[in-house]
Amino acid sequence: MKKKDITILLVDDEPDILEIVKYNLTSEGYTVETAENGLEAIDRAKQIKPQLIIMDVMMPKMDGMEACEKIRSIPELSETVITFLTARGEDYSQMAGFEAGADDYITKPIKPKVLVSKVKALLRRFKKEDEEEKIKLGNLTINREEYKIMLGKKELILPRKEFELLALLASKPGKVFKREVILDTIWGNDVIVGGRTIDVHIRKLREKIGDDRFKTVKGVGYKFVV
């Protein structure tokens, strides 16, 4: 996918931030749309279906956390990568961001070159064409192409990171994936997350897919059980 075909939605209530970040990203060849609060972000996201949303947390009308949760419930936006843009000293929990369905976070102020590198890294996660499109395990079907999960006849909508974690574990049933391998594969080297992040996502998957599908290997990692 060429840069001109990639749309980024930038959401912040500070005009200066919108102007500076938009300038740097458009200079790189990306198409950038903006919104000034969470409510506007949801409407714009439905209209333009961006590949990446960069969103502030503290905003009027609707904050970034709530907007992220609502966007994650929209099927046609299931592939969109969402990262929070947060200020140092802000009352913000990284874990809460992942709980809301975010893929990553960027701390501001950020240097333009670092921002562009971060965006490139985030967009690399958008799609891995060499992966098997469908995984079928009993009554569970994982469609990587459409980011769709079918459990029996029920369709499940999962946040991006939960989907990627499920697809990784289910790609090799019975194999124990070490925690460091999971972190590197799902979150990459460009973001620092703790081991608890994996536990939170596994807990959510157990609630949605079934507790018996995931086995914890103490001190090592997790595996998917058929």
Secondary structure, DSSP 8 states (H G I E B T S, - for coil): --GGG-EEEEE-S-HHHHHHHHHHHHHTT-EEEEESSHHHHHHHHHHH--SEEEEESS-SSS-HHHHHHHHHT-GGGTT-EEEEEEETT-S--HHHHHHHT-SEEEEES--HHHHHHHHHHHHHTS--TTS-SEEEETTEEEETTTTEEEETTEEE---HHHHHHHHHHHHSTT--EEHHHHIIIII-TTS---HHHHHHHHHHHHHHH-GGGEEEETTTEEEE--
